[in-house]
Amino acid sequence: MLLDLNSDLGEGFGDYAMGDDAAMLDVVTSANIACGFHAGDPAIMRRTCTLAVEKGVRIGAHVGHRDLRGFGRRAIAIAPADLRDETLHQIGALAAFAQAAGDRVRYVKPHGALYHQAAADRELADAIVAALRDFDTDLALLGPAATELERAARAAGTRFFGEGFADRAYTPEGRLAPRGLPGAVLGADAAVAQALSIAREGKAAAVDGGTVAVSAASICVHGDTPAAIEMARRIREALADSGLPVQAFT
């Protein structure tokens, strides 16, 4: 079994930096690069794509709401047609920098509030898939399995890959626990254990002390999680030691 390791990168803006993208790109196999709506700007997009190509890391478009102030973590009401066009706009912007760096965008992953909204709302999920297919029918979609995002992708004939989170606890219903909830963000030891549990058993920790089913071809470590680089390194090493080599899914 092969497993991808991804991280959300390029999430600074102007002089503001978030995380150590260069160091994280030495560890992960796929990079979800912000496309300028929730974070990122042209210079950061170019720099992150260039680094990803240099290090042999796959490029994914991390699309979100037009919400720099809220970092894309605020739910925004949006018409499906508008979401389709905003998503297509973001994919196209990142694709230009990926091409300039010598590669291409290979998949799309929604960010933050949009990730959760589209997982629960079929019209929004269909809008994201429509934008993806408008750009390139070969693009894949990365997101939570057994949700409207997966169902929309399957219905359209788009490749879908389930994602699990090493550094976040889940609700008993299988959604990511809100960040403000105690225990929602996991420390390094717990994140390593969770990555192994998702990879081996398809299970993750829930905030009520139980477990939930998580089907994942890729495991995410957030770039803004405390000590994210060391956490990602430990996870990759633990997976390899368990006979689960890390390899890009695209």
Buried (B, 14 or more C-beta within 10 A) or exposed (E): EEBBBBBBBBBBBEEEEBBEBBBBBBBBBBBBBBBBBBBBBEEBBBBBBBBBBEBEBBBBBBBBBBBBEBBBBEEBEBEBEEBBBBBBBBBBBBBBBBEEBEBBBBBBBBBBBBBBBBBEBBEBBBBBBBBBBBBEEEBBBBBBBEBBBBBBBEEBEBBBBBBBBBBBBBBEEBBBBEEEEEBBBBEBEBBBBBBBBBBEEBBBBBBEEEBBEBBBBBBBBBBBBEEBBEBBBBBBEBBEEBEBEBEBBB
